Amino acid sequence: MNATLFKELISQLKVGKQLPDAVYLHKDALIEASESLLNFIPAVAQAVKVNEWDLVKLYKKEFRLSLLSYPTFYSESYPALQQSVNIDLVKLTHKVTDYSNSDNPPILHRKENMITPNNPHFEHFKNITQEGENAGLYENTRIIGFKRSWHNIIERHGYELVDGRLFRSSAINPSTDDPTIDRHKTAIVRHDLSAPMKTLVKNGYLNGEYSIFDYGCGRGDDLRELEAHGLDAIGWDPNFQPDNDKTPSDIVNLGFVLNVIEDQDERLEALLGAWDLATNLLVVSVMLANDSYIAQFKSYKDGVITSRNTFQKYYAQSEIKAYIERNLQEEAIAVAPGIFYIFKDKLAEQSYLQQKYKRHHTWQQLTSPQPVDAKDKAKLLVAQHQQLFDDFWHTCLELGRIPANEEFEQSGKIRELIGSHKKVFNLLQDMFNTEEFEQAEKNRKEDLLLYFAMGLFEKRKPYTQQSEALKRDIKALFGEYNTAINLATDLLFAIADTELIYTQCEKAHKTMSASLLNDSHSLIFHRDFIDELPLLLRVYVGAALQMYGELDDDIDLIKIHIRSGKLTLTAYDDFNKSVPFLVERIKIKMAEQDIDFFDYVDESRRPPLLNKHLYLSQHSEVYKKQLSFDKRLSKHLNTSVSKETLLTRSQYDLLLKLTGKKIMGYKLAQL
């Protein structure tokens, strides 16, 4: 082994935590390295008589490596360095640094990058890193590398580290027959709205129209924020606010409560008690974890005992959904991983679901009334009150049908001028572009079919009551309810027809503002264009999202897998950049009813998104600039500019380096 070969082999590594000057690799991942490295590194360790080492640090620009001892690599989330042996392979010298007695040793983060994806600890390590990302702990990476500063960061963000996980849950009841369980220790200080409360903000439920009760509110951080906004919000907690009354409210939040109750009967009482208090909506949130994480703890009843003498019952997404539905006999709607809505007000549930699947149009008036005959009194009235009749026409476009009297605010005035809404509509049809209304009618019909199909997919019980607006929609667009259900059933069964899905993907590729069709494999498009999909593909996407929850704002691209019944969601660090880098990939497997999460938290491992122009509308103000840039970049990288190009980050960096170029905005500058 010489310096030249060493550097070449390091540059070819596809595993390990990549830093600008070095690669960190666990010895269990060496099997993925070249045979030369696989044999060389243990030989070096043997030569310097180092038996206890877990990681190797391979320097990219020097003929040097370090053997690092992290004895608790697999057992602790952020293990401390015990010993470092730095070996200079040019001078054939080595230096040993002992940290075993240090009160502030270096610690590790992002351990999933140091092992292989098939390592049984990979998913657990990835979850740990994602928790830290979500909590904002990695915002300043310069100060996170040592134990003391890392713990200070955790504390400043209002978290506690419990068995390696960021602990955020609320206690329910301090009374228990088992004195070993300290439930009061499970509530922590937060400095931001909790995740379930953020979903309520997103869906418009914290607009002041609803009263809120926080069941198990902990220290009351959510309540303080809600009260500061003038909302009617109160809460109860057995440890911190035990004297408060449990008050019926429009919305009840049972946030991270079921996790901490060790008695199953009492846990059920909490769920049923919160449900009884909710007049409109119950929000249930729990902590999720996989079996490999749970296995490290002492089992207790159906959960585990943490190192702080607190009980934790961790759930899987499907497990908590089944638990809620079994005990409440109501459908639990997935809003996000670990967060579910359960509606007591079924009209409100229908409104939420319809809104979820409804395309939101911003109608732009492209036409205007034709010149009117002065002798035609009705048309003259329209000309004299154009704003009034424009508003009526826009309401027709929004509903996809003629509005009922109570659905148009100025109904009395318009009926006084012309007559019934139907008469007004017939008059306006002669004056406006009817194609605009026909499209609105078609869109509304498709939105409702999607809504009904999703109800069938979730095996939702038929509603015994329907809102008056929905009844009017059904009558105007389908004639009767059974017709709509039969059409929705046909749609739902059709998503299993791969040939039909392929045909619809071809159609979508021709009609959408932008998309990429990988022949017989997948259709990729930006989330902004989801409403442009043919109805069958909207049902396909909707069915997949039933498992995941709502499509959050971080998601950029969506991939429909034509043959395998899967949907992939991808999020990038900044989609507005000329070359964004992948941050997260989520694969939803409908046939298996499972979801795989892949995080790319290490910036140096994030794959690039090349040929971004393929996902931009040609009407976009940056389309031409992006296309020009992509053509120049593909020429330098010797890749195609017209199809999906998949490169690892190391491949991309190497190819770019070989061209002697670096990217600055939309320019390729000299290194």
Secondary structure, DSSP 4 states (H G I P E B T S, - for coil): --HHHHHHHHHT--SSEE-SSEEEEEGGGGGGS-HHHHHHHHHHHHHTT-----EEEEESSSSEEEEEE-TTTTT-SSPBP-EEEEEETTTTEEEEEE-TT-SS-BB---GGGGS-TTSTTHHHHHHHHHHHHHTTTTS-GGG-SBHHHHHHHHHHTT-EEETTEEE---------S-TT--GGGG----SS--HHHHHHHHTTTTSSSS-EEEET-TT-HHHHHHHHTT--EEEEBTTTBTTS----EEEEEEES-GGG---HHHHHHHHHHHHHHEEEEEEEE--B--HHHHTTSEEETTEEE-TTS-EE--B-HHHHHHHHHHHH-SPPEEEETTEEEEESSHHHHHHHHHHHH-----------PPPPPTT-HHHHHHHHTHHHHHHHHHHHHHHTSPPPGGGSTTHHHHHHHT-SHHHHHHHHHTTS-HHHHHHHHHHHHHHHHHHHHHHHHTTPPPPS---HHHHHHHHHHTSSHHHHHHHHHHHHHHTT-HHHHHHHHHHHHHHSSS-EEETTTEEEEEGGGGGGS-HHHHHHHHHHHHHH-S--TT--EEEEETTTTEEEEEEES-TTSSS-BEEEEEEEETTTTEEEEEE--SGGGPPB---GGGGS-TTSTTHHHHHHHHHHHHHHHT--SSS-----HHHHHHHHHHHTEEEETTEEEE-
